[in-house]
């Protein structure tokens, strides 16, 4: 069976990095919703919105073309209905905000000399707007963090300057470089507020500390 152009785009999108994947899936959904509404297109739309967390649309599109007698269709419908009833679209991925202008220079991180190589930042083809400073950036923090605000994009400059931690009460997960680094609270606080998390790149020699530091009680449960 020949794979349609849109299905091939979906397959290729699922191989991308997470942020690029989300951007491409939104573009794919826009294209699919503007063309002929065939059964195949509806099924792809259901898959796209299911991944993005928009279960209302995912269930709607699949229910329009699903065969109730088909076990696979019935199972997918049951799953989507369950997700829809449990969480709805509350945790759906945000559509990336495009930025017209972008000029970003990687700042210096005192305890992380190779942040891109460590995998804590991701370069994106289409610049997005930093939720902290409101400026365009093509390099985006890709690690986990806790925040009082609903944040989707952080640029390196706002992390390095401490602005993200101060203005958004955001706490980034940190790495343990060596035990002596955390003997003094001043160093621990500095790393927590001015550094990104480092993804366990063996070449950098880093290991994960499974806790976040300086976590405000208000920020618990707001992992993004």
Helices and strands as residue ranges (DSSP letters): H 5-13, H 18-32, H 39-52, H 55-65, H 71-86, E 121-129, E 136-141, E 145-146, H 156-160, H 163-168, E 171-172, E 175-176, G 179-182, H 185-194, E 207-208, G 217-219
